[in-house]
Amino acid sequence: MDMDMEPDSARQHHEEFNFSEVFVHQMIHSIEFVLGAVSNTASYLRLWALSLAHSELSTVFYEKVLLLAWGYNNIIIRLVGLAVFAFATAFILLMMESLSAFLHALRLHWVEFQNKFYHGDGYKFRPFSFASLTDNDD
């Protein structure tokens, strides 16, 4: 806006206030907000479901591998059961479940949480390049 332009003349260039248009616009934003809140909450509930699945999987390994093997009086069966339980705990529960929970949390934060701040209305990203510096100097 020019400094020599008066406020009254600046107001003349704007459209007239239309209540129905503003009302419809606000209703659309309200519906988007409510749907987004429900959608984001449902997505974060997936992490809770992962923790439940992790708990059930560890219970199955404990009851069906370790306690079953411990029920025998044979030391070989007990050692094999202990080795299978240790392998299942270390590689399946700790590595796979932790990686799964980490990736789900990362996706949820990027998709659901980031959409509250990122609007994509800035300028196009141009990565730094020394070649572009020498081209601009010429």
N, C-alpha and C positions, 0 to 999 in steps of 0.2 A: 504494500500500500504506500502510495506517495505521501510525503510529509505535507505537501501543500493541499492535499485533498481533505475536505471537511468531513466530519463524521456523518452529517446528514446526507451528503451526496454518496458516501460509501454505502449507506443503508439502502439507497435507492437501487443499487445494483444487485441486491440479494432478492431471492424469491419471497413471495408472501408466505406467511406461516400457515400451514395446512395441518389442522389437528388430526384429521383422519389418517393422513400419511405418516405422521409421527406416531400415532397410536398403533397402526399396523406394523411399523418398523420396530417399535418397542415390544410388541407382542411376539414378533418373530424372534427377537433377541432373547426374550424370556423363555420361549419354548426351546430354543437352542441351548440355553443355560440349563434348564431342567433336564433335558435329554442328555446333555453332556455330563451332568452330575450323576445321573443314574448309570450311564454307560461307564464312567470312570470308576464308580463304586463297584460295579459288577466286575470290571477288569481287575481291580485290586483284590477282590474276593478270590480271584484265581490263585493268588499267593497263599491265601489261607487254605485253599483246597490242596495246594502243593504240600503244605506242611502236614495236612491230614494224611495225604498219600505217603509221605515220608514216614510218618509215625506208624502207619499200618504196615508198610514194607519192613520197617525195622522189627516190628512185633512178629511178623511172619518169619523173618530170618532167625530171630531169637527162639521162637517156639518150635518151628519146624526143622531147624538145623541143629542149633546148639542143645536145646533141651532133649530133642529126640536122640541125638548122639550120646548125650550124657546119661541116658536111660540104660545104655548097654554097659556091661561090666568089662568089655574088651577095651584095652588101652589103645589099640590101633584105630578102632571105630571112633573113640573119643578124640584122638588126635586129628583124624581126618575131618570129623565134625567141627572141631575147633579151627582147623585150617580153612575149611569152607566158610565158616562164619566170619573169620578174620578177613578173608578175601572179599566176601560179600559186603561186609561193613566198610572196609577201606575203599574198595573200588566202586561199588554200586551206590552205597548210601552216601559216603562222603564226597566222592568225586562227581558222580553223575547227578545226584540230587542237588548238590551245592551249585554245580554249573547250571542246572536247569533253573533253580531259584534265582540265581544271579542274572541269567539272561532274561527271565520273565520280569524281574524287577527293573532291569535296564530298559527293556522294551516299554514297560508301563510308564516309567519316568519320562522316556523320550516321547512317546506317543500321547499319553494322557496328560502328563504334567506340563510338558513343553508347550502344548497348544494354548496354554493360558498366557504365554509371554511372547511367542514368536508370531509375527504377522506377515512376514515376507513382503513388506512394502518398501523396502530399502533400495539400495543400489546394487547393481550386479557385482558379484565378487570377482575380483581380478587378482590372482595370486602374484606375490612379489616375484619379479624376474629381473636379473641384471641386464638381460637382452633388451627389455623394454626401456630401461634407463638409458642405454646407449642410443636406442632409436629416437627417444625424445630429445636427446641433446643435439642431434643432427639437424 
